[in-house]
């Protein structure tokens, strides 16, 4: 009869000990000094990374080029010769009128790579001050080509050859636009020309 009492009393002692430890843990709580240190370390690390970010040069804004600048980017050289707006392009035989207005950009392109490249929309991108993108106008290109003017769209350019021609975009109004020039698909480099017209 005593053995069950002995087991029961040992079990009670264990339960009582666990309960006491639990209550002490609640009263004392976690070591505040250590948790504060952890917070301080975390905040120190965050601020140091912020400082590293703020001290390093941030290139959110591109290095803008001007009309007439010789621009080396990736495997290519560019020069934007001029930019102008026109409501209608082409000749009497092949004429196209814009719903907005056409922005016509005269560009020289040199292929410094060791292989041929075909110029397409991936080489040129037009944006406004809000970052809205505009594709080249296929109707405007067709009207220019049929009136005897040279465009750059889908022109093949062999190594060490320079091509000059027109890019045409239909935009909503006369304002300043940015022309993004690609250094090639694999280079990942671009240059931006601020297009201002007289």
C-alpha positions as MATLAB code, in Angstrom:
seq = 'XXXXXXXXXXXXXXXXXXXXXXXXXXXXXXXXXXXXXXXXXXXXXXXXXXXXXXXXXXXXXXXXXXXXXXXXXXXXXXXXXXXXXXXXXXXXXXXXXXXXXXXXXXXXXXXXXXXXXXXXXXXXXXXXXXXXXXXXXXXXXXXXXXXXXXXXXXXXXXXXXXXXXXXXXXXXXXXXXXXXXXXXXXXXXXXXXXXXXX';
ca = [
       0.000    0.000    0.000;
       2.884    2.357    0.584;
       4.308    1.961   -2.955;
       1.437    3.707   -4.703;
       1.654    6.519   -2.143;
       5.362    6.829   -2.823;
       4.798    7.037   -6.599;
       1.996    9.495   -6.113;
       4.057   11.725   -3.887;
       6.978   11.684   -6.369;
       4.590   12.641   -9.170;
       3.175   15.449   -7.076;
       6.664   16.682   -6.333;
       7.546   16.748  -10.023;
       4.333   18.551  -10.925;
       4.849   21.014   -8.098;
       8.467   21.653   -9.221;
       7.426   22.231  -12.828;
       4.648   24.571  -11.694;
       7.062   26.564   -9.513;
       9.546   26.893  -12.370;
       6.751   28.020  -14.709;
       5.563   30.700  -12.258;
       9.139   31.931  -11.691;
       9.629   32.132  -15.445;
       6.508   34.273  -15.809;
       7.515   36.587  -12.967;
      11.132   37.079  -14.036;
      10.394   37.102  -17.777;
      13.045   37.205  -20.514;
      16.286   39.001  -19.822;
      15.464   42.539  -20.894;
      19.074   43.548  -21.281;
      19.736   40.765  -23.789;
      16.592   41.505  -25.810;
      17.468   45.207  -25.894;
      20.948   44.300  -27.116;
      19.427   42.224  -29.877;
      17.204   45.112  -30.885;
      20.171   47.468  -30.799;
      22.244   45.110  -32.939;
      19.400   44.753  -35.418;
      18.867   48.491  -35.623;
      22.610   49.060  -35.933;
      22.817   46.591  -38.799;
      19.864   48.212  -40.536;
      21.281   51.702  -40.210;
      24.711   50.586  -41.392;
      23.176   49.011  -44.489;
      21.159   52.185  -45.015;
      24.336   54.221  -44.678;
      26.113   51.979  -47.155;
      23.251   52.451  -49.572;
      23.117   56.208  -49.082;
      26.910   56.571  -49.358;
      27.149   54.515  -52.535;
      26.245   56.319  -55.758;
      22.627   55.597  -56.672;
      21.868   55.736  -60.379;
      18.094   56.167  -60.276;
      18.363   58.924  -62.854;
      20.139   58.065  -66.081;
      23.079   60.023  -67.426;
      21.228   62.070  -70.034;
      22.865   62.764  -73.381;
      22.045   65.620  -75.743;
      21.211   65.815  -79.414;
      24.517   65.832  -81.311;
      26.478   63.833  -78.691;
      28.493   60.835  -79.871;
      27.246   58.018  -77.639;
      29.090   54.730  -77.087;
      26.861   52.083  -75.540;
      27.585   48.361  -75.569;
      28.515   47.199  -79.064;
      27.193   50.287  -80.825;
      27.743   53.997  -81.380;
      24.835   56.407  -81.768;
      24.353   60.056  -82.583;
      20.948   61.717  -82.532;
      21.234   64.367  -85.254;
      17.864   66.090  -84.879;
      14.290   65.743  -83.670;
      11.132   67.449  -84.914;
       7.347   67.200  -84.721;
       5.024   66.901  -87.715;
       1.279   66.383  -87.981;
       1.561   64.723  -91.406;
       4.401   62.735  -92.998;
       5.044   61.328  -96.451;
       4.165   62.714  -99.862;
       0.940   63.176 -101.797;
       1.347   59.601 -103.041;
       1.726   58.110  -99.544;
       0.692   60.409  -96.757;
      -0.149   59.685  -93.126;
      -1.707   62.088  -90.633;
      -1.255   61.398  -86.924;
      -4.144   61.274  -84.481;
      -1.737   62.890  -82.005;
       1.494   64.166  -83.539;
       4.549   62.484  -85.031;
       7.951   62.827  -83.411;
      10.612   62.231  -86.072;
      14.167   61.535  -84.910;
      17.189   61.468  -87.229;
      19.746   58.946  -85.886;
      23.170   57.679  -86.994;
      24.036   54.149  -85.860;
      27.397   52.365  -86.077;
      27.784   48.629  -85.515;
      31.050   48.104  -83.567;
      30.305   44.413  -83.031;
      31.875   41.568  -85.030;
      28.546   40.393  -86.452;
      25.591   41.805  -88.367;
      22.619   43.287  -86.489;
      19.112   44.059  -87.724;
      17.731   47.242  -86.225;
      14.307   46.785  -84.687;
      12.217   48.115  -81.792;
      14.532   46.474  -79.228;
      17.237   49.057  -80.095;
      15.059   52.138  -79.502;
      12.445   53.037  -76.877;
      10.676   56.357  -76.349;
       9.303   57.487  -72.975;
       7.788   60.657  -71.547;
       8.427   62.231  -68.130;
       5.975   59.765  -66.496;
       7.740   56.721  -67.938;
       4.970   56.020  -70.469;
       6.426   54.059  -73.392;
       5.689   54.719  -77.058;
       6.294   52.224  -79.868;
       7.495   53.334  -83.274;
       4.731   54.071  -85.781;
       4.605   51.458  -88.567;
       2.173   53.656  -90.559;
       4.535   56.615  -90.240;
       7.522   54.481  -91.269;
       5.682   53.194  -94.344;
       4.701   56.741  -95.374;
       8.305   57.946  -94.978;
       9.758   54.999  -96.925;
       7.242   55.345  -99.757;
       8.076   59.044 -100.074;
      11.792   58.217 -100.499;
      12.971   58.902  -96.941;
      15.177   56.325  -95.197;
      14.072   54.855  -91.866;
      16.162   52.642  -89.577;
      13.474   50.090  -88.853;
      14.474   46.526  -89.860;
      17.648   47.734  -91.558;
      20.579   45.319  -91.551;
      23.894   46.740  -90.397;
      27.127   44.809  -90.910;
      30.189   45.178  -88.636;
      32.005   48.539  -88.775;
      29.205   50.058  -90.904;
      27.314   53.270  -90.105;
      23.651   53.697  -91.043;
      21.644   56.906  -90.818;
      17.899   57.166  -90.955;
      14.681   58.234  -89.287;
      12.751   56.904  -86.326;
       9.117   57.956  -86.060;
       6.803   57.761  -83.066;
       3.204   58.902  -82.660;
       2.873   60.806  -79.375;
      -0.004   62.719  -77.759;
       1.550   66.168  -77.871;
       4.596   68.380  -78.203;
       6.792   67.996  -75.137;
      10.202   66.676  -74.115;
      10.693   62.933  -74.611;
      13.515   60.513  -73.768;
      14.977   58.225  -76.430;
      16.523   55.073  -74.924;
      19.318   53.521  -77.001;
      20.291   49.886  -76.458;
      23.846   48.553  -76.411;
      22.609   45.164  -77.574;
      20.568   42.377  -76.018;
      23.500   40.740  -74.205;
      25.171   43.943  -73.015;
      22.267   45.117  -70.842;
      23.488   48.702  -71.312;
      21.409   51.680  -72.404;
      21.878   55.403  -72.937;
      19.172   58.062  -72.815;
      18.953   61.142  -75.029;
      16.741   64.030  -73.961;
      14.865   65.027  -77.124;
      14.216   68.734  -77.287;
      12.910   70.376  -80.458;
      13.072   73.965  -81.633;
];
